[in-house]
Amino acid sequence: MNQSIHPQAKIGSGTTIGPFVTIEEDVKIGKNCQIGPNVVILNGTTIGDDCKIHSGAVIGGDPQDLKYAGEKTTLVIGDRVTIREFCTLNRGTSDRLTTSIGNDCLLMAYVHVAHDCIIGNQVILANSVNIAGHVVVDDYAILGGLTAVHQFVKIGKHVMIGGGSLVRKDVPPYVKAAREPLSYVGVNSIGLQRRNFSAESITRIQDMYRSLYQKSSNIAKGVELLQDQFPDSQERKDILNFIESSERGVMKGVTNT
């Protein structure tokens, strides 16, 4: 079989490797992975157990960043991650030194994850999602096909973003986002139900976002309402902490765009 696998690469037991695969020296691949044909896995890449990488993917390429000066950086992929055809995943730069992808993620065909991104657990990136550098995508987020994410954006956990979206601002947790410019279009209630959130929790999240986006003229006033009118809860903490830590600013609602 025509392969180029460096003898010093570390490959776990039970891992299968298809034809015309290139694996460089400083690569670690876990147990029971499936590496399809024509995959390229480059120096600095670590892949967990039970991952599936389909044909044509390029894993651990150099950052597409003019500031990158050849420093040693990494790409770390968790367990049970599926990477479909022709995905491109780049290593980090001197900023974070690593790009990371959590456990149980699905990256559909033609996804690009740039340098220094942090992708959480159980994230789904649909076909041709393009994520620029330094982006954070929290656990359980789903990005629809052809979505493009601006550098340094943060996307909260349990978010659903409609296909074809341009994400220029931070997207807070638990919401659905769509339209142009990207806006709040509701709470991701179906996703939360599937992840065993109680009806009470979902109702509380909906009430908080009504105050934030529909009862307030701007985000700052909405935050005041959340602080004054809602009792302490994990969901309230998640929303407030996300907004307070936002550097690019949080996306607006349909009623206050």
Rosetta blueprint (number, residue, H / E / L):
1 M L
2 N L
3 Q L
4 S E
5 I E
6 H L
7 P L
8 Q L
9 A L
10 K E
11 I E
12 G L
13 S L
14 G L
15 T L
16 T E
17 I E
18 G L
19 P L
20 F L
21 V L
22 T E
23 I E
24 E L
25 E L
26 D L
27 V E
28 K E
29 I E
30 G L
31 K L
32 N L
33 C L
34 Q E
35 I E
36 G L
37 P L
38 N L
39 V L
40 V E
41 I E
42 L L
43 N L
44 G L
45 T E
46 T E
47 I E
48 G L
49 D L
50 D L
51 C L
52 K E
53 I E
54 H L
55 S L
56 G L
57 A L
58 V E
59 I E
60 G E
61 G E
62 D L
63 P L
64 Q L
65 D L
66 L L
67 K L
68 Y L
69 A L
70 G L
71 E L
72 K L
73 T L
74 T E
75 L E
76 V E
77 I E
78 G L
79 D L
80 R L
81 V L
82 T E
83 I E
84 R L
85 E L
86 F L
87 C L
88 T E
89 L E
90 N E
91 R L
92 G L
93 T L
94 S L
95 D L
96 R L
97 L L
98 T E
99 T E
100 S E
101 I E
102 G L
103 N L
104 D L
105 C L
106 L E
107 L E
108 M L
109 A L
110 Y L
111 V L
112 H E
113 V E
114 A L
115 H L
116 D L
117 C L
118 I E
119 I E
120 G L
121 N L
122 Q L
123 V L
124 I E
125 L E
126 A L
127 N L
128 S L
129 V L
130 N E
131 I E
132 A L
133 G L
134 H L
135 V L
136 V E
137 V E
138 D L
139 D L
140 Y L
141 A L
142 I E
143 L E
144 G L
145 G L
146 L L
147 T L
148 A E
149 V E
150 H L
151 Q L
152 F L
153 V L
154 K E
155 I E
156 G L
157 K L
158 H L
159 V L
160 M E
161 I E
162 G L
163 G L
164 G L
165 S L
166 L E
167 V E
168 R L
169 K L
170 D E
171 V E
172 P L
173 P L
174 Y L
175 V E
176 K E
177 A E
178 A E
179 R L
180 E L
181 P L
182 L L
183 S E
184 Y E
185 V E
186 G E
187 V E
188 N L
189 S H
190 I H
191 G H
192 L H
193 Q H
194 R H
195 R L
196 N L
197 F L
198 S L
199 A H
200 E H
201 S H
202 I H
203 T H
204 R H
205 I H
206 Q H
207 D H
208 M H
209 Y H
210 R H
211 S H
212 L H
213 Y H
214 Q H
215 K L
216 S L
217 S L
218 N L
219 I H
220 A H
221 K H
222 G H
223 V H
224 E H
225 L H
226 L H
227 Q H
228 D H
229 Q H
230 F L
231 P L
232 D L
233 S L
234 Q H
235 E H
236 R H
237 K H
238 D H
239 I H
240 L H
241 N H
242 F H
243 I H
244 E H
245 S H
246 S L
247 E L
248 R L
249 G L
250 V E
251 M L
252 K L
253 G E
254 V H
255 T H
256 N H
257 T L
